[in-house]
């Protein structure tokens, strides 16, 4: 059984990461159905841990040009900035 403070903290963290999750879901829409079936659960279950974020970033690299128009490095930078902002709570 989790304490009330722990539950509130988890709920706050989930809310804090909504902008990042929303952006990642937009990226996921660009993927093939098989890739989406793999990638969407990673996004939906994301709780903010660095290891989960590293896995998401690694997978973005595997998807290559599908993740967006233009420079994929600008997309990586955008996703990294969203993650950083979420961790700071801004």
Buried (B, 14 or more C-beta within 10 A) or exposed (E): EEEEEEEEEEEEBEEBBEEBBEBBBEBBEBBEEEBBEEBBEBBEEBEBEEEBBEEBEEBBEEBEEBBBEEEBEEBBEBBEEBBEBBBEEE
